[in-house]
Amino acid sequence: MKVTIFLGSDSDFEVIKEGIELLKEFGVPFDLEVTSAHRSPERTVRLIREAEHQGTKVFIAVAGKAAHLPGVVAAHTVLPVIGVPVESQALAGLDALLSIVQMPKGIPVATVALGKTGGANAALLAVSILAAFDESLHRKLLDYRKKMAEKVEESSKKLKEKL
């Protein structure tokens, strides 16, 4: 079971960088490709088909501005697609967020937060989807969440000590 990540352009890499590190941390194999819904539509469809054939179970599509890449991927697969909107100068990413979240009925795309937080959450959502079918991954995700909770408690303790 693997994840395929599509970037609308190479400049989107920073958005998914932490997400890639999380996939590595969980031991989830992934592929990464730059492809465009508008500039290379045939390539995008070919990559979707190849990814499905090679065992992809979840797609992550990172795109900004018109942000049609997640929707195009979802239109060509029945596998889960997670869209990550990229912030832009012109509209601060609102254009990408609305484009991804407003998919027409019947072609869903799970949409996460803008930018780097969205990139990390997309990877964690992909892990969560895969963990529903993989007990080992399920345990790793539980441990990850436990460690997050412990960090919160530790931060609270340190803050109280300052008082």
N, C-alpha and C positions, 0 to 999 in steps of 0.2 A: 504494500500500500504506500503510495507516494503522493506528493503534492506537486503540482506544476504551477509555477509563478510566471505570469506574463507582465511585462512592463511596457507601457505605451511608448516610452523612450528611455534611453539610458540615463537621462537625468533623474528618473524616478527611483534609481537604485538606493539613494540615501533613505527613502521612505520605508523600504522593505528590509534594510540592512539588519536591524535588530530582530525582525521577524525571522530572517534567515538564521541568525545565531540561535534563536529559540528552537527552530526546527532541528538544528544540529544538536542542541542540548538534549532534546527529546529523542534523538536518533531516528528522526523521520526523514527518509530520503526525499529529495526534491530535484526538480529541474528548473532552470531559469532561462527565459527567452525574452528578447525585445521584439515586440511585434505590434503593429498598429491596426486598429479597426478601420482606419481611413487610408493610410499610406500603403499598407500591405494586407488587404483583406483576404486574399487567397492564401497567403502564408499563414495567417491567423487560423483559418479553417483547417489547413493542412496540419498545423501544429496541434490543434485540438484533437484531431483524429489520431495522430501519432501518439500523443500523450495517453489517450484512452487505451490504445492498443498496448502501450508499455506499462500499464498498471496504475495510472493516475486515478485517484479516488476523489480528490478535491482540487479545484482550481482557485488560485488567488490572482486577481487582475488589478493592477495598479495603474491608475490613469488620472489625468488632470484635464482641465478645461471642459470640453464637451463630454469627455469621459465615457465614450461609448464602448470601450473595450470590454468591461465586465458584462454588459448586456449582449454584445455580439457573442462572447464566449457562451453565455447562458443560452442563447438562441440555437447554439450548435451542439449542446450536450445536455443530458439529463442529470449529470453529476452536479454536486453542490458547487456553486461559484460564490466566492467572497470578493466583493469590490472594495478597493481602498482608494478613496478620493485624495488627490494631491492638491495641496495648497497652491494658489497662483497669485501673481501680483495684482492682476486686474480685479478679481472678485474674492480674493482670500480663500479660494477653494469652494465657495458656496455653489458655484456653477457645477463643479465636479460632483459635489455631495448630492445636489438635487438630481443631477443626471443619473447617478447610480441608484439612488433610493427610489426614484419614481418610475420603476420598471412597470410595463403593462402587465395586467393580470395574466397569469399563466406562464410567465417567464421570470421567476424570482431570482434575485441576487441579494445575498446577505450583505449588508452594508455596515462597515465599521467607521470609526472616527477618522477625521482628516489627519493626514500626515503620518509622522513616525509612530504615534500612539496607535493609529489605525493599522500600520504595518505590523506592529507587535501583536495587536489583538487579532489580526487576520490569521497569523500563524497559530496563535493559541486556540482560535476557533477551529481551524483546520485540525489541530491536534485533538481537540475535543470531539470532533466528528469521527475521526479515525479511532479514538479511544472507545467509542461505543461498540467497536468490533474487535478490540485488541486489549485483553486484560492487562498485559504488561504496560502498555501505554496508559491505560486507565490508572494504574497504580502510580506511574510517574507523574501524571497530572495531579493526582491527589497529594503527592509529596510536594510538588511545586506550590500548590495552593497552601499547604500547611506551612511551608517556609515563608511564604508571603505574610501569613497571619502572624507568625513568630516575629518577623521584622517589625510589624506594626506594634506588637506588644513591647518589643525592645525599644522602639522609638518613644513610646509613651513613658516607659520607665526612665529613660535618659532625660526626657523633658521634665518629668516630675523631680528628678534629682537636682536639676538646675534651680528649682523653686526653693 
